[in-house]
Amino acid sequence: MQSLYDELSIEIFKYITTPMSLILTSRKWYAISQDPHARAEWLIYKYGKSHALFYAIRLDSFITLDVVQALLARNVVMSRYFVQRLLMYFGNHDQRLIELKVEYNLNQVNDRTREKKLCAPWASNLSLPIFTKLVNEAFNILKDPQLAIKGNDMELFHFLSAGPLVINYAPQKLFQNINYIEDLILNKKFIPFPPRPKLAYEDTIEEYPPKDGYENNRQLNVIARAIIIHPDLVNMWKSIGYYEICSDVNDLVIQGALLILFPSTPPNNWECPDVNTVVTRLKKFTDLGFKLTNSVINDIFRLFEHRLNEIGELLINSFQQIRNEPRSVIVSSCIINLNNPERNHNILKFLNGGN
């Protein structure tokens, strides 16, 4: 009976958005929160098997050897890239040196920047036993005695997917390298780290390597661009358990697909696509799991703000067909989600019919 009670408690625990609110209610829930299986289930449910290890480390005090073992028993995704990043960050930094660097640059940084510089980088405080366990398990899981842990699979993917080439010449090179890309994804389990959460009203200055561990927008653009060229990459990633691929690069893929249809500097032979062309193009990605959300629609209007008089109605009509919603619903949703009316004055003017 007790075993059944524990199983039900763990099942309830994994659905709690912020476990602390439940832990403080009783000693029983506190005991459940210390259970490595409960923690593993919570991580997997909240972040998926592809990002569970990343967040287990990011939460710092949340991770233990038993939690790592419980996650591995649940077949979370262990990639070569994860180990490469782990090696990049692991180990304590000289805090005094960091403080001195900040001190000598007081006139160049604000309080928020100084605070970020003093924060310990992702995985730097990981205990040696946990670090060793993760590296050893990577060798066992990936079954590669020559594991290139000193490489950078994000950079490798960038070159294999023809990242340095302009979009018109990239497809041919990407398809030449498709076997290497398949090996990288299917065998080396290459998965980008999760995107940095968006902060309202704040422009994020991204550094590389990012101290918080999240994947920078620039690197995620490499992934999105490759998907736009070869959408079947999404199915490859899903086949190894990376189901979050669509949500991780959703906005970048949708915007990128439209930028190809409506280039910022149209060539002389460019012809404006019709609604059917736009819908067909976007449905290629929505059928894979990408979504035309209110947020991405607003970002699209910002992207094409200077061209709304030219293509605004075409975009609205296309969005209506894809979402199967009347214009009024889409317009209302956009207006509600525009955070800064003054900054988005031209968009509001367009949405209100030019008034």
Secondary structure, 3 states (H helix, E strand, C coil): CHHHHHHHHHHHHCCCCCHHHHHCCCHHHHHHHHCHHHHHHHHHHHHCCCCHHHHHHHCCCCCCHHHHHHHHHCCCCCCHHHHHHHHHHCCCCCHHHHHHHHHCCCCCCCHHHHHHHHCCCCCCCCCHHHHHHHHHHHHHHHCCCCCCCCCCHHHHHHHHCCCCCCCCCHHHHHHHCHHHHHHHHHHCCCCCCCECCCCCCCCCCCCCCCCCCCECHHHHHHHHHHHHHCCCHHHHHHHCCCCCHHHHCHHHHHHHHHHHHCCCCCCCCCCCCCHHHHHHHHHHHHCCCCCCCHHHHHHHHHHCHHHHHHHHHHHHHHHHHHHCCCHHHHHHHHHHHCCCCCCCHHHHHHHCCCC
